[in-house]
Amino acid sequence: MKPRWKKMIFIIPAAIVGIALFIFIGGELVLHLWNWLLPPLFGWRLITFWQAVGMLALCRILFGGVSGRGMRRSYSGRRMAERWEHTTPEEREKFRQGMRGRCGFDTPASESKE
């Protein structure tokens, strides 16, 4: 048996136990927080453990992504940041003015050049 496979024999069961533990602890945490806060505050129904696990999965998909990367900066965000660093101050100001005009934040008449 290769040494690499010896490590895998221990890693795979540990990963399975870790995932199961995460689902159990996360589901219980969501269940207790929901049932403790929302019914008294807003009159919502109590939820079950499996509904809590479903909410945990939904939040993971919506806010954390399914790739496991979480909220880290994406490739396009890094590329935009690199491009922004290489622009001159004049180009940056021109870009800002263009965005203000497109988003409805034009400069007030008192600040405009006469």
C-alpha positions in Angstrom: 0.0 0.0 0.0 1.3 3.4 -0.9 1.9 5.9 1.9 -0.6 8.3 0.3 -3.4 5.8 0.6 -2.6 5.2 4.3 -3.3 8.8 5.0 -6.6 8.6 3.1 -7.8 5.8 5.3 -7.8 8.1 8.2 -8.9 11.3 6.4 -12.0 10.0 4.8 -13.7 8.7 8.0 -12.7 11.9 9.8 -14.2 14.0 7.0 -17.5 12.1 7.1 -17.6 12.5 10.9 -16.8 16.2 10.6 -19.5 16.8 8.1 -22.1 14.9 10.1 -21.0 16.9 13.2 -21.2 20.2 11.4 -24.8 19.3 10.2 -25.9 18.3 13.6 -24.4 21.2 15.5 -25.4 23.7 12.8 -28.9 22.3 12.7 -29.3 22.4 16.4 -28.0 25.9 16.6 -30.4 27.2 14.0 -33.2 25.3 15.5 -32.7 26.7 19.0 -32.0 30.3 17.8 -35.1 30.3 15.6 -37.4 28.7 18.3 -36.0 31.0 21.0 -36.2 34.3 19.1 -38.8 34.3 16.2 -42.0 32.9 17.8 -42.0 35.3 20.7 -41.0 38.3 18.6 -43.0 37.8 15.5 -45.4 35.0 16.2 -43.9 32.7 13.7 -44.2 28.9 14.1 -41.7 26.6 15.7 -39.5 24.6 13.3 -38.2 21.1 13.4 -34.6 19.9 13.2 -34.8 19.0 9.5 -36.3 22.4 8.7 -33.4 24.0 10.5 -30.9 21.9 8.5 -32.7 23.0 5.3 -32.4 26.6 6.4 -28.7 26.1 7.1 -28.2 24.7 3.7 -30.2 27.4 2.0 -28.2 30.1 3.8 -24.9 28.4 2.8 -26.0 28.4 -0.8 -27.3 32.0 -0.8 -24.6 33.7 1.3 -21.6 31.3 1.2 -21.7 29.8 -2.2 -21.5 26.1 -3.0 -17.8 26.1 -4.0 -16.6 26.6 -0.4 -15.0 29.9 -1.2 -17.3 31.9 0.9 -17.1 35.6 0.6 -13.6 35.8 -0.8 -12.9 38.1 -3.7 -13.7 36.5 -7.0 -11.3 36.4 -10.0 -13.2 39.3 -11.7 -13.0 41.3 -8.5 -9.3 40.8 -8.3 -8.9 41.8 -11.9 -11.0 45.0 -11.4 -8.9 45.9 -8.4 -5.7 45.4 -10.4 -7.0 47.6 -13.2 -8.1 50.3 -10.7 -4.6 50.4 -9.2 -3.1 51.2 -12.7 -5.4 54.1 -13.5 -4.4 57.7 -13.2 -6.2 60.0 -10.7 -7.8 61.8 -13.7 -9.1 58.5 -15.1 -10.5 57.6 -11.7 -12.3 60.9 -11.4 -13.8 60.6 -14.9 -15.0 57.1 -14.0 -16.6 58.3 -10.8 -18.3 61.2 -12.5 -19.7 58.8 -15.1 -21.0 56.4 -12.4 -22.6 59.3 -10.5 -24.4 60.4 -13.7 -25.6 56.9 -14.5 -26.8 56.2 -10.9 -28.7 59.5 -10.5 -26.2 61.3 -8.2 -25.4 64.2 -10.4 -23.6 67.1 -8.7 -26.1 69.8 -7.4 -26.4 73.0 -9.3 -24.6 74.9 -6.6 -21.5 72.8 -7.0 -21.5 72.7 -10.8 -19.0 74.8 -12.8 -20.4 78.1 -14.2 
